[in-house]
Amino acid sequence: MEIILSKDVDELGFEGDIVDVAKGYARNYLIPKGFALLLNKQNLKLIESKRKKIELRKITIKEDAEKLQKEFGEVEIKFIHKAGGEGKLYGSVTSMEIASQLADKGFVIEKRKIIMEKPIKTTGEFKVSIKLHPEILASIKVIVVPEEEID
């Protein structure tokens, strides 16, 4: 079933794109949630009339993401966690914790935009990627140190 995206959808396309998806996905999710419109002459004319605004907005969003990527180059986050022998953590550092620390530094990032290859379960320095735009990734340095025991 062919539809016109009315919003950007990860892994599917950008606003204004015409994509082919399963009927159930379109009827039960994309169209009712406002992510897409049914492909017909009326909706096609509507999207074509908005095409310039859409393109301008895409350029602006990408430029903002590029600026933010430069700012993230210097960001360093430090976590203090309880750790056992050999630097293994009791638990792990999660994307939610990283998003919280970034918010404290003034960067509001959704936790689903934080890409971690695997959970951080040991002490040390790690590079964590953040998806700012479908074409732009930023990386930050995450430092995990063991909590000192107080006797």
N, C-alpha and C positions, 0 to 999 in steps of 0.2 A: 504494500500500500504506500503510495507516494504522499508525502506531507511537506509542508513548508514550516521550518522552525521559526518560532516567534521569539525564542530566547536561545542563548548559547547552551548546548547540552554536551557535557564532557563525553568523550568517546563517540559522539554522533555527528556533531557539526556546529556551525555557528548560525546566529540569527540571519534569516533570509535564505539559508541553504535549502535546496529541495533534496530530500533524502527518501530512500525506500526502506521501510521498516515492516515488521510483522503487524498484521491487522490488530491483533489483541493489544500489542504494546501501544499502538497509536490510539485506539479507541478507549482503552482502559486506563492509560496513564498519561501519555503526552498531551492529548487534546483536552481532557478534563482538567489537568493541572495548569493549562495555559502555556505549555512549552511548544505547542505546534498548532497549525491550522490545516484543515483538509485542503488538498490541492484542487482548486477549481479556478475558473476565470476571475471571479470576484476577489478571492484572496490573493491571487497572483498579481492583480492590478494594485491591490492594497500594499503588498510588499514592494513592488516596483516603485510606487510613489514614495516609500520610506527608504529606498536604497541609499541615497546620498547621506541621510542622517545616520544610517547603520554603518556605512563605511567610515564616516568621520568619527563616530563613537569607537569603532574598532581601532583606529589609528591612535586616538587619545588614550585608550586603555593600554595599548601596547607600549606607548611612550612612558606612561606612568609606571608600568611594570619594569621597564628598563631602568628608570631612575631608582626605583625601589631595589632592584637587583644590585646596583652600585652601593647603596646604603647597607645592604646585608653583607657585603664583602668584609666589613669590619666588625660585624656583630659576633660576640662571644658570650655564651651562656654557661654558667657554672652551677652544677647541682652537687649537693652534699647528701649522700645516702648512706645508710648502714650497709656495711659490707663484711663479708666473712673472709676466710682464708683465700689467698690467691686473688684478691680483688673482686670476688664474685658478689654481686649485690643481692640483698634480700628483697626481691621484687625486680622491677625494671624501670627505666626512664621511658615514659610514654609520650606520645604526640600531644596529649592533653596538657601534660606538664610543660612541654616545650612551648606550646601556644600560650600558656599562662605567663611564662617567663618573658616571652616576646611582647605580650600585652603590657607587662610592667615596664618594658623599655620603650613603649609607644608604638609598637607594630601590631595591628590587629589582623591576625591570620587565623583562618578556620583550621581546625585540627586535621581535617581531611585533606588539606593542601600540603601538609607536612609528610614528606615521603621518607620512610625509614626502611632500609633493606631488611633489617631484622631488629628486634627489640634490643635496646642497650641494657645488657645485664652484667657488665663489668666496669671497673673503673678505667679511666683513661680519657684520651681525646678522640672525638668522632666528628665526621662531617655529615651533616644532615641536609638534605635537599628540600626546597620549598617551591612548589609549583605556583608561580605568580601569574602565569599566562600560559595558554596551551603551548606556546613556543619558547617560553622563558622560564628557566630554573635558576634559583639562587641557592647558595649554600652558606650555612653558618657553622661555626665551630661550637661543639657541645663538649664541655669538660665535666667529667664525673669524678669526684674525689670521695674517699671514705670518710665517714663521720668519726671524729676522734672520740674515743671513749673517755668519759670523765669518771675518775674514781673518787 
